[in-house]
Amino acid sequence: MTVEDILARLIAVPSVVGRPNAAVVDLVADLLDGTGARVTVLPGPEGDRANLFATLGPADRPGLILSGHTDVVPAGEPDWRSDPFRLTAEGDRLVGRGTSDMKGFLAAAIAAMRGLAGRDLQRPIHLAFSYDEEAGCRGVPHMIARLPDLCATPAAAVIGEPSGLVPILGHKGKAAARITIHGRSGHSSRPDLALNAVHAMTEVLAFALASEAVCKVGPLDTDFAPPWSTVQIGIVAGGEALNVIPATCRAELEARAVPGVLPAALLEPVRAALAGLEARGFTTAWDWIADYPGLALPRDADIARRLAALTGQTPIAAVSYGTEAGLFQAAGIDAIVCGPGDIARAHKANEYIERAELEAARALIERLCLDFAA
């Protein structure tokens, strides 16, 4: 079975974020059957989703993790030229949802593991495939918490988000939250008898804008664009008609923080403002959507040096988007981002990976594993 065959089977499973994922987990386990890898399925607290962890080699020694997420974003865009859940060749391009983000890496890692079957590995190679990364890295923390039961503390983790196989040493952390405010409806001619939830939300979100302004002062990290942390309001929804005082308003906002800044702390002034609304008769709710730390790997880290040598590419200091890598680093595991494809192709119609990129990823992963486990 070629790496392209493996990718075709993965793409055919519509493992959309936020939905049950037993089908894709079972498929990965089936693809690893016969390799000698010890496969552990780790159900999440949701009850219908699971992480998968697999080990080839001696689990009692510090190993190398190949990490990726099994979930993909929905494929509802109207511009698809083919079925997004059927791998379709367009010249040298392989088109389908998740080809770049990031089932191409999963296929390459699985193919590499199959190629390593029967080898005398001195250190283990692990696959760590998570769920619901696209919903804010929700699945992988549960898997990381189980690592002490599964293996010795790994020496390093490669997170295979699409980077053109150029190693990435750093990224911003992210926190995101949903705010709900309930007031009291009424006719717009008598605001004295109602509690306008939209007005209340504007008061709260003013604190988000103030936090954004403070971020531009610092701390600054010139490896990033922009070099400061950011706060952004993405969704505000409330009201039914112009002459009806809105009883409910919802908003979603996020903070992206440079290393050394806790992203959740940037949103804390917004959260604290809700208490004042409660005292005035509103009811409020704050729900975390995502919270994961940034990544800052030293350039001289062993995994960075190995990947630089094998790829012939100078590692990129930082990118502004986030990945699961920061969570592995927070657990004491050197983490780096390096995977096939291009992030610019992700989350849009006709997402693709090139055949050469897919094969290069398989070959790189196999070389890295042999170099590491020798």
Secondary structure by P-SEA (a helix, b strand, c coil): ccaaaaaaaaaacccccccccaaaaaaaaaaacccccbbbbbbccccccbbbbbbccccccbbbbbbbbcccccccccccccccccccccccccccccccccaaaaaaaaaaaaaaccccccbbbbbbbbcccccccccaaaaaaaccccccccccccccccccccccccbbbbccbbbbbbbbbcccccccccccaaaaaaaaaaaaaaaaaaaaacccccccccccccccccbbbbbccccccccbbbbbbbbbbcccccccccaaaaaaaaaaaaaacccbbbbbcbbbbbbbbbcccaaaaaaaaaaccccccccccccaaaaaaaacccccccccccccccccccccccaaaaaaaaaaaaaaaaaaac
